[in-house]
Amino acid sequence: LSDWGAGAPLAYMVLWIVLPVFFFPVPVLALAGGLLFGLFWGSLYTFLGAILNCSLMFLLARFVGREQVKALIQRKLSAQWQKRLETTGGKQGFLLLIILRLIPAVPYNLINYTFGLTDMTFGAYLFGSAMGIIPGTLAFINIGDKALDVGSPSFWLAIILMVLLLIITSLLGKKLFPTNHK
């Protein structure tokens, strides 16, 4: 992409729109965005590409490949999570979407497809996705931006910020959505 000159940002955003549809790991794209474009522009291009991709995958699940997505969800998610998503609506569903977006370990692609099967409106889905994507985008882009100097304090600060994001979102997810083990 660095050889594409002025076309590199557009090519990068197109990759963001298309590759996650096929389960390409989005952290790799985000780290590349930080390496190629720096913190500010990498974050902007990543956010725009991710929002366009979220829209595409949500709409594909809702209107085009509903049965294929249902089969995928049955293979990838536990019965407990399938039931939770089927019965989650309104404010709780919106909060669940934001929390899932915040947790870097939750597959981005699966969230997109899964929420296309819920009764959440497209507008609420995009707004919740945008809110949840921003912290992780900044964290991954920041690591990518600093990755060429792994000995620098700024690189290690970026790593610490990512670890804090993981810890905070894990605790928040457990508090907001406790599981009952009976």
N, C-alpha and C positions, 0 to 999 in steps of 0.2 A: 504493500500500500504506500510505503514511503516514496516509491518511484512514480506515483500517480500525480504528484504535484498538487495543483489546486483541486483536482478531482478526488483526492484521497478522502476528505471528509464525507463526500457523498457515497463513495464506494464503501467506506466503513459503515455508514448508516444502512446501506442496502444489505451488507453482510449481517447486521443486527436484525434487520427485518426478516431475512430468509433463514439463516442458519439455525436459530433456535427452534424453528418449526420441525426440524429434523433431529432435535435433541443434541445439537452441538453445545458443549459446555459454555455457558455465558460468562463465567468468571474469566475464561481465557480471552474472550472478546474484550471484556472490560480492562483487563491488565494490558492488552495490546493497545487499547485506546489511550491509556495513561502513558505508555511508552512512546506512542506516535505523536500524540497531540498535547501532552501535558495535562495538568490538573483542570484548568478552566475549560479549555476547548474539548478535551477528552470527555469531561463530565457532560458538557452540553450535547455533543454528538451521540454519546452513549445513551443519555436520557431520551433524546428524540428518537433514536433507533429502537430503543426498548419500548417506548410507548407505542410506536407504530407496530412493532412486533406483537405486543400484548393485544392490541386491537385485532390484528390479523388472526392470531391463534384463538382468541375468544370467539370471534365471528365464525371461524372455521368449525369450532366445536359446536356452536349454537345452531348453525344453519347448513353446514355442508357434511361434515363427517361425524355426526352425533353418535351413531352406533359404534363406529370405530373408536371414538374417544371413550365411550362407556366401557368397551372391552379393555381398552388400555388402562383405565382407572381401576377396573376389577383386578387386573394383573398387578398393578403397581401400588395400590393403597389397601390397607387393612380394612376389614369389614367395619370396624369401629369408625375409621376416618370416612369411609364411604357414607355411612349413616349420618355422621356429623355434618357432612357437606350437604346431604340431601335435605336435612332438617334445619340447616342454618339459613337464616334470612334476616332481613332488616339490619339493625345496628350491629347485632352480634356477627352476622356474616361479613359486614363491612370491616369490623375490627379484626376478625379472623384473617381476612385478606391482607390487611396492613401488616399484621404480625407475621404472617407467612412470608410476605415480601421482604420484611426486615431480616429474617433469618437466612443468612447466606447458605446454610446447609440444605435448605428445602429447594428441591428442583424447580427452578423458574418456569421451565417449559410445562411441567405438570400443573402448576398453579394456573397458567393461562388456559390450558385445555379444560381443566376441572371446573373453573368458575364459569366457563361457557355453558356448562350443563346446569348451573344453578338458576334460580329465578331472579338473580341480581340484575338490575338494569345495566345497560352498557355504560351509561354516564357514571353511575356509582362505581362500577368496576374500574373505569379509567381513572377516576379521582382517587380511589383507594390504592390502585396500583402505583400511581404517580407519587402519592405520599409515602408508600412503603419502599419504593425503588430508590429514592434520593439518598438516604444514608448509606446503603450498600454500594451504590454507584460511586459516591464520593470516596468511600473506603477503598474499593478496588482500584479506582482510577489513581488515587493517591499512591497506592503501593506500586502500580505500574509506572507512574511518574518518577518514583524514587528508585526503581529496581536496578538501574544501571550503576548505582553507588550503594551496594548492600552494606558497606561499612559505615555509612554516614548516620548520624543521629536522626536525621529526618526519615530515613528508611525505617529505622527501628521504631520511631514514633508512629509511622504509618501502620506497622505490624501491630503495635500495642493498641492503636485505635480499632483495628479490625477485631482483635481479641476482645476488647471491651464491647464492641457491637455484638459479637457472638454471645457473650455472657449476659449482657443486658436483655437482649431479645429472647434468650432462652428463659431467663427468669420472668420476664414479662409474659411470655407465652404460657408458662406454667401457672402464673397467677390468674390470667384472664381466662384460660381454657384448661382448668384442672381435669385430670383424668381420675376416674374412680376405679380403684382396683379392689374388687370384692370377690 
